[in-house]
Amino acid sequence: MSETEVKTNPQGDPVTSVAVPKADRKSDPHGEAKRQRVVTPEYMFHEAPRTKEFITGSEAAKEAIRRSNVDLAIAYPITPQSETMQLVGVLYGEGYVKEYYRGEEEVGVMAAIAGGSRAGVRCYTATAGPGTLRGLEGIASWPGHRLPVVAMFTCRVVNAPLAIQPDNIEVSYLLNCGMIVFHAENQQDMFDFTMAGFTISEKNDVTLPVGVCCDGFFVTHARGYVRMQDRGIKLPPREAWRGAVPVLDAENPPARLSRDAPVQKSNFMAYNIHAVWQQEVWAAVERSRKYIDRYMGGLLTAENVDDAEVIIIASGSAAAQSREAVRLCKEKGMKVGLIKVRSLRPFPTKELRQLCGKAKLIVIPEFNYVGWLAKEVATAIYGFSNAKIIGGPRVYGGQSMPVELIVDEVESGVSGKKSTNVAMSQIMGGVVNADEVAHFMRSI
Amino acid sequence: MSLDYVKFSNGFEKFMPKEYRDMVEHGPFGKKVSVSQVGSFKEVLEEHPMCAGCAMTLFIRLAMVAFPNPEDTITVGTAGCGRLAISQAAIPFVYGNYGDQNGVASGLSRGLRLRFGDKPKDVVVMAGDGGTADIGFQQVLHSWFRKERFTTIMLDNEVYGNTGGQESGMTNRGAVLKMAPLGKKFEKMDMLQMAKVAGCAYVATVVPNNPRRVESVIKKAVLIAREVGSTYIQAYTSCNIEYAIPTDKVMEDAKTVENDRYQFTEYVSEEAKQYLAERYGYKEFLPKPAAAIPNKA
């Protein structure tokens, strides 16, 4: 694999322009897109030479879409996602995306994405925070309708009063939809996860939507180095005719789900159909594991975890902060490992049980109030690890996470000193101090 | 190509249920059928779980007979009585989420155009008055403003029938229904006017007691939607249960309502007229010969 670095000027980078570049009359404005060559996913992800560029997360998403052979993209403005979808609009102007429009709002957009996927074409959209929740009725129905789609969620605050700050609480809503959910740490992940998402979502034994989440602003608006394949190659197109679930094109007998009125009724058959259907959706989530391993290199990455007594487990931007915390801990003479969870659905349960077996302390920093990752991890490793789990530190409402906060938790966790940032109720497992519990119970 | 899926696989004829064999041998696929021939061919919709005397079912049956290419048609609906019948037809039906039918149809028709180009794949939305004028209102209007090329049909029974008789935006002022215990306090929504303002190329009202007219408006609406733009049909399809119309008086009621607030109206844009005349030989829309225009002077 060869790798060369392209020097770009962060301030004057022309790719942030939302206007379609003007073409002279002689050359075909779609010429470059038409010359793109289809390659196999295996070549695209494992063999194709890559070049490094310094770009924002939104630009990384755009470059992923350029190489993903997308048919239909539907946009609706919401901060911080707007920039991504308007850049996808540029791709439409250049002919890389075949159909594109600005929808009315997220309920309409998610409905139209469902329509496009039913027609058998490859669909992409993105939203954020309140847009995610507004569109959630539609999003939550995609897995049941077995619609391959890739949606990007550039997470932001959803609480009142309205705000546009980073906060990934919306991920907790997406985790229970039956869709596949990835959490990107940086611009490179945005690029890789989006492209792998299309490939995994359309696998016949998966046939599910994929949500690629990232922490808004920290990833979308900030620049990072992204290693990308040549823009002259793209993934194979969606081949709806060979899909496991018939598409609604009047060329195939329609999927029974659309036909059977009894599915709506209150009888044992209806209950059974719905129960089996949910089981099958979640079984499909399980079956995606092998493809995540194949195309993304695993559901998690582990750094310095071997025989580490302290492990930080994080996803998204929290993983970046945690990596710096690991470095600071090393300077202080503490050996700390890092596990970055990339896939939240399916969740790397088996991998965590294996990696956390010997750990004595696990710290789980998060960019949300509720601590959804801490709950996931605790549930996954219960009975497989005796580690004390600190569900924190947590920042929310737009706060950034100073790495010192994480280091503090590692230190207090190791020394047994009471944490100043994490509530007692968020500390799980380990040696239980009866006095502390009694004090906690009296004070609530 | 699409006709293949309604044919038998070799050697399987004798094992197929009679309903299926009738559909293959006597169905409307790949043929021209009209409402005057009803009874002489196997309709795509026959059995259904609707109430006795339901005018909506009659309308849906007639509409499906009128589809110009039933083998290349996909219907889209939402919650309501209508979908209980529509989903039983031998035509693919999308039953998505609440009120999302025009959004789904937007993505579906664009996606089908990407895959099949000029080969007609007709997308027809059939939803109730609640689905169209209340919960789906925003997506309906926006699909029209975007000039999405599919047909929207409102099955207007002036009430939420499926959920047990609640007021809808299309209910007449003063009607006492559930959730309108003192009578509805505002007028029936003028969706026809809104369709015109939003730029629909074809807008028509129809009642089901005139099958030839139903056939005529459906055919025009579907054909225009193939290339010109959005089309809208608003059909009065009474709910004899919630409005307590005796079963044998349903057609009489339709006649009364037709005379009262559902007179036949039809708006065809100039572009749509020209398209129908040139492409499908609609003589009534051919430009009048110059000599036939009376001299104004």
Chai-1 contact restraints between the chains, C-beta under 6 A:
chainA,res_idxA,chainB,res_idxB,connection_type,confidence,min_distance_angstrom,max_distance_angstrom,comment,restraint_id
A,D71,B,L114,contact,1.0,0.0,6.0,A-B,restraint_1
A,L72,B,G111,contact,1.0,0.0,6.0,A-B,restraint_2
A,K98,B,L114,contact,1.0,0.0,6.0,A-B,restraint_3
A,E99,B,R110,contact,1.0,0.0,6.0,A-B,restraint_4
A,E99,B,L114,contact,1.0,0.0,6.0,A-B,restraint_5
A,E104,B,Q138,contact,1.0,0.0,6.0,A-B,restraint_6
A,E104,B,H142,contact,1.0,0.0,6.0,A-B,restraint_7
A,G108,B,G103,contact,1.0,0.0,6.0,A-B,restraint_8
A,G108,B,Q139,contact,1.0,0.0,6.0,A-B,restraint_9
A,A111,B,D100,contact,1.0,0.0,6.0,A-B,restraint_10
A,A111,B,G103,contact,1.0,0.0,6.0,A-B,restraint_11
A,A111,B,V104,contact,1.0,0.0,6.0,A-B,restraint_12
A,A112,B,G103,contact,1.0,0.0,6.0,A-B,restraint_13
A,A112,B,S106,contact,1.0,0.0,6.0,A-B,restraint_14
A,A112,B,G107,contact,1.0,0.0,6.0,A-B,restraint_15
A,I113,B,G107,contact,1.0,0.0,6.0,A-B,restraint_16
A,A114,B,G96,contact,1.0,0.0,6.0,A-B,restraint_17
A,A114,B,V104,contact,1.0,0.0,6.0,A-B,restraint_18
A,G115,B,V104,contact,1.0,0.0,6.0,A-B,restraint_19
A,G115,B,G107,contact,1.0,0.0,6.0,A-B,restraint_20
A,G115,B,L108,contact,1.0,0.0,6.0,A-B,restraint_21
A,G116,B,G107,contact,1.0,0.0,6.0,A-B,restraint_22
A,G116,B,G111,contact,1.0,0.0,6.0,A-B,restraint_23
A,R118,B,L108,contact,1.0,0.0,6.0,A-B,restraint_24
A,A119,B,L108,contact,1.0,0.0,6.0,A-B,restraint_25
A,A119,B,G111,contact,1.0,0.0,6.0,A-B,restraint_26
A,A119,B,L112,contact,1.0,0.0,6.0,A-B,restraint_27
A,G120,B,R115,contact,1.0,0.0,6.0,A-B,restraint_28
A,V121,B,G111,contact,1.0,0.0,6.0,A-B,restraint_29
A,V121,B,L114,contact,1.0,0.0,6.0,A-B,restraint_30
A,E137,B,N97,contact,1.0,0.0,6.0,A-B,restraint_31
A,G138,B,N97,contact,1.0,0.0,6.0,A-B,restraint_32
A,S141,B,N97,contact,1.0,0.0,6.0,A-B,restraint_33
A,L248,B,I74,contact,1.0,0.0,6.0,A-B,restraint_34
A,L248,B,P92,contact,1.0,0.0,6.0,A-B,restraint_35
A,L248,B,V94,contact,1.0,0.0,6.0,A-B,restraint_36
A,A250,B,S2,contact,1.0,0.0,6.0,A-B,restraint_37
A,A250,B,D72,contact,1.0,0.0,6.0,A-B,restraint_38
A,A250,B,I74,contact,1.0,0.0,6.0,A-B,restraint_39
A,A250,B,P92,contact,1.0,0.0,6.0,A-B,restraint_40
A,E251,B,M1,contact,1.0,0.0,6.0,A-B,restraint_41
A,E251,B,S2,contact,1.0,0.0,6.0,A-B,restraint_42
A,P253,B,Y5,contact,1.0,0.0,6.0,A-B,restraint_43
A,P254,B,P92,contact,1.0,0.0,6.0,A-B,restraint_44
A,S258,B,F93,contact,1.0,0.0,6.0,A-B,restraint_45
A,S258,B,V94,contact,1.0,0.0,6.0,A-B,restraint_46
A,S258,B,Y95,contact,1.0,0.0,6.0,A-B,restraint_47
A,R259,B,S87,contact,1.0,0.0,6.0,A-B,restraint_48
A,A261,B,L84,contact,1.0,0.0,6.0,A-B,restraint_49
A,A261,B,S87,contact,1.0,0.0,6.0,A-B,restraint_50
